[in-house]
């Protein structure tokens, strides 16, 4: 059963397509999150340090710094929140990326292909796995 977070969780959506990141923010806000978006892949680690998000929604393909490089940096920085992989890549690529991130010690409970299914995204954000891990 889905439940609303008991305290305001923070989400950071990282996508080179600013409109996609903002859509994730709007869904997260409706789920009770304090949500932020960035399309700056080079500055995302500094933004994450400043915001201390509980959850990061990451696109896989970004200019300057791809998701795996970012995940390595997050792991090295001791990021303990959850990561939601959101990308237009094929499902097998999403699952491979999820496995690589988990091998780095990151929590990646969900992946979702674009175009986004907003009901599915909402269910993910309210799921026990995400809320409990945050």
C-alpha positions as CSV (number, residue, x, y, z in Angstrom):
1,X,0.0,0.0,0.0
2,X,1.3,3.5,-0.9
3,X,1.7,6.0,1.8
4,X,2.6,9.7,1.9
5,X,6.0,10.5,3.4
6,X,5.7,11.4,7.1
7,X,8.2,14.2,6.8
8,X,9.1,16.3,3.8
9,X,11.6,14.4,1.7
10,X,13.8,16.1,-0.8
11,X,14.1,15.1,-4.4
12,X,16.6,16.3,-7.0
13,X,15.8,15.6,-10.6
14,X,18.8,15.6,-12.9
15,X,18.1,15.7,-16.6
16,X,19.7,17.6,-19.5
17,X,16.1,18.2,-20.7
18,X,14.9,20.9,-18.3
19,X,11.3,20.2,-19.1
20,X,11.6,16.5,-18.2
21,X,13.3,17.4,-14.9
22,X,10.5,19.9,-14.1
23,X,7.8,17.3,-14.8
24,X,9.4,15.0,-12.2
25,X,9.6,17.9,-9.8
26,X,5.8,18.6,-10.2
27,X,4.9,15.0,-9.6
28,X,7.2,14.8,-6.6
29,X,5.7,18.0,-5.1
30,X,2.2,16.5,-5.4
31,X,3.5,13.5,-3.5
32,X,4.6,15.7,-0.6
33,X,8.3,16.2,-1.6
34,X,10.4,19.3,-1.5
35,X,11.7,19.0,-5.1
36,X,14.4,20.6,-7.2
37,X,15.6,20.3,-10.8
38,X,18.9,20.8,-12.6
39,X,20.1,20.2,-16.1
40,X,23.7,21.0,-15.2
41,X,25.4,17.6,-15.1
42,X,28.8,19.2,-14.2
43,X,27.5,21.0,-11.1
44,X,25.1,18.3,-9.9
45,X,27.5,17.0,-7.2
46,X,27.7,20.5,-5.6
47,X,24.0,20.9,-5.9
48,X,23.4,17.5,-4.3
49,X,25.8,18.5,-1.4
50,X,24.0,21.7,-0.9
51,X,20.4,20.3,-1.0
52,X,21.1,16.9,0.6
53,X,18.4,15.1,-1.4
54,X,16.9,11.9,-0.1
55,X,16.1,10.9,-3.6
56,X,17.7,11.7,-7.0
57,X,16.0,11.0,-10.3
58,X,18.7,10.7,-12.9
59,X,18.7,10.6,-16.6
60,X,21.3,8.2,-18.0
61,X,22.4,10.2,-21.1
62,X,23.7,13.7,-20.2
63,X,26.3,15.8,-21.8
64,X,29.6,16.3,-20.0
65,X,29.0,13.7,-17.3
66,X,27.1,10.5,-17.9
67,X,25.0,8.8,-15.2
68,X,27.6,6.1,-14.4
69,X,30.3,8.7,-13.8
70,X,27.9,10.7,-11.7
71,X,27.0,7.6,-9.7
72,X,30.7,6.9,-9.1
73,X,31.1,10.4,-7.7
74,X,27.9,10.1,-5.6
75,X,29.2,6.8,-4.2
76,X,32.6,8.3,-3.4
77,X,30.9,11.3,-1.7
78,X,28.9,8.9,0.5
79,X,25.4,9.6,-0.9
80,X,23.0,7.4,1.1
81,X,19.7,8.3,-0.6
82,X,17.8,6.5,-3.2
83,X,18.3,6.9,-7.0
84,X,15.5,6.6,-9.5
85,X,16.9,6.0,-13.0
86,X,14.6,7.7,-15.6
87,X,15.7,7.5,-19.2
88,X,14.6,6.9,-22.8
89,X,17.0,4.0,-23.1
90,X,15.8,0.4,-23.6
91,X,14.9,-1.5,-20.4
92,X,18.0,-3.7,-20.5
93,X,20.2,-0.7,-20.5
94,X,18.3,0.7,-17.5
95,X,18.7,-2.6,-15.7
96,X,22.4,-2.8,-16.4
97,X,22.9,0.8,-15.2
98,X,20.9,-0.1,-12.1
99,X,23.1,-3.1,-11.4
100,X,26.3,-1.1,-11.9
101,X,25.0,1.6,-9.5
102,X,24.1,-1.0,-6.9
103,X,27.6,-2.5,-7.3
104,X,28.9,0.9,-6.3
105,X,26.9,0.6,-3.1
106,X,24.0,2.9,-4.2
107,X,20.3,2.2,-3.6
108,X,18.5,2.1,-6.9
109,X,15.0,0.7,-6.1
110,X,13.4,1.7,-9.4
111,X,14.0,2.5,-13.1
112,X,11.5,4.0,-15.5
113,X,11.6,4.5,-19.2
114,X,10.6,7.8,-20.9
115,X,8.1,8.9,-21.8
116,X,7.2,9.0,-18.2
117,X,4.2,7.2,-16.9
118,X,3.1,9.7,-14.2
119,X,1.0,7.2,-12.3
120,X,4.0,4.8,-12.1
121,X,6.3,7.7,-11.1
122,X,3.9,8.7,-8.4
123,X,3.6,5.1,-7.1
124,X,7.4,4.9,-7.1
125,X,7.8,8.1,-5.1
126,X,5.2,6.9,-2.5
127,X,6.4,3.3,-2.3
128,X,7.7,1.9,0.9
129,X,11.1,1.0,-0.7
130,X,11.8,4.7,-1.6
131,X,10.3,6.3,1.5
132,X,11.9,3.8,3.9
133,X,15.3,4.1,2.2
134,X,15.2,7.9,2.3
